[in-house]
Amino acid sequence: MEKRRLYFELVIGSIGMVIVSIFIVNAISSNFRSMAIPPLILGFGLMNGYIFFLEKRAGFSKKVIWTQSLILVFIFIIYIMYKF
């Protein structure tokens, strides 16, 4: 049961990363130039690094982490292609 809960939290964290990355793409693609965009990108990178660190500490295998990462990148690329 504990492992099921960990995988559920992995999925929720992944959905959160997708939502934040979509927000960043929308901020970058808008004509509004702001000094907030570089900190958004930096914060997103730091958040991803920390989430992956926590996933390793939770005991997920590298195969699960990389599979999840590739799925997220694939969703992100599809969104960017749709957006532009």
C-alpha positions as CSV (number, residue, x, y, z in Angstrom):
1,M,0.0,0.0,0.0
2,E,2.9,2.4,0.8
3,K,4.4,1.8,-2.7
4,R,1.0,2.7,-4.3
5,R,0.9,5.9,-2.3
6,L,4.4,6.8,-3.5
7,Y,3.5,6.3,-7.1
8,F,0.3,8.4,-6.7
9,E,2.5,11.2,-5.3
10,L,4.9,10.8,-8.2
11,V,2.0,11.3,-10.7
12,I,0.7,14.3,-8.8
13,G,4.2,15.9,-8.7
14,S,4.6,15.2,-12.5
15,I,1.3,16.9,-13.2
16,G,2.4,19.9,-11.2
17,M,5.6,20.1,-13.1
18,V,3.7,20.0,-16.4
19,I,1.4,22.8,-15.2
20,V,4.3,25.0,-14.2
21,S,6.1,24.4,-17.5
22,I,3.0,25.3,-19.5
23,F,2.7,28.5,-17.5
24,I,6.4,29.3,-18.3
25,V,5.8,28.7,-22.0
26,N,2.8,30.9,-22.0
27,A,4.8,33.7,-20.2
28,I,7.6,33.4,-22.7
29,S,5.3,33.3,-25.8
30,S,3.4,36.4,-24.8
31,N,4.5,39.7,-26.2
32,F,4.8,41.1,-22.6
33,R,8.5,41.3,-21.8
34,S,9.1,41.0,-18.1
35,M,12.0,40.5,-15.7
36,A,10.0,37.7,-14.1
37,I,10.7,35.2,-16.9
38,P,14.4,34.4,-16.0
39,P,13.5,33.7,-12.3
40,L,10.6,31.5,-13.5
41,I,12.9,29.4,-15.5
42,L,15.6,29.2,-12.8
43,G,12.9,28.3,-10.2
44,F,11.5,25.6,-12.4
45,G,15.0,24.1,-12.9
46,L,15.6,24.1,-9.1
47,M,12.2,22.6,-8.4
48,N,12.8,19.8,-10.9
49,G,16.2,19.0,-9.4
50,Y,14.8,18.8,-5.9
51,I,11.8,16.7,-7.0
52,F,14.1,14.2,-8.7
53,F,16.3,14.2,-5.6
54,L,13.3,13.3,-3.5
55,E,12.2,10.6,-5.9
56,K,15.6,9.0,-5.6
57,R,15.4,9.2,-1.8
58,A,12.0,7.7,-1.9
59,G,13.4,4.6,-3.5
60,F,12.2,4.9,-7.1
61,S,14.4,3.1,-9.6
62,K,16.3,5.1,-12.3
63,K,14.1,3.4,-14.8
64,V,10.9,4.8,-13.3
65,I,12.4,8.3,-12.9
66,W,13.6,8.4,-16.5
67,T,10.4,7.0,-17.9
68,Q,8.4,9.7,-16.0
69,S,10.9,12.3,-17.3
70,L,10.5,11.2,-20.9
71,I,6.7,11.2,-20.6
72,L,6.8,14.8,-19.3
73,V,9.2,15.9,-22.0
74,F,6.9,14.3,-24.6
75,I,3.8,16.1,-23.2
76,F,5.7,19.4,-23.1
77,I,6.9,19.1,-26.7
78,I,3.4,18.3,-27.9
79,Y,2.1,21.4,-26.0
80,I,4.8,23.6,-27.6
81,M,4.0,22.3,-31.0
82,Y,0.3,23.0,-30.5
83,K,1.0,26.4,-29.1
84,F,3.2,27.6,-31.9
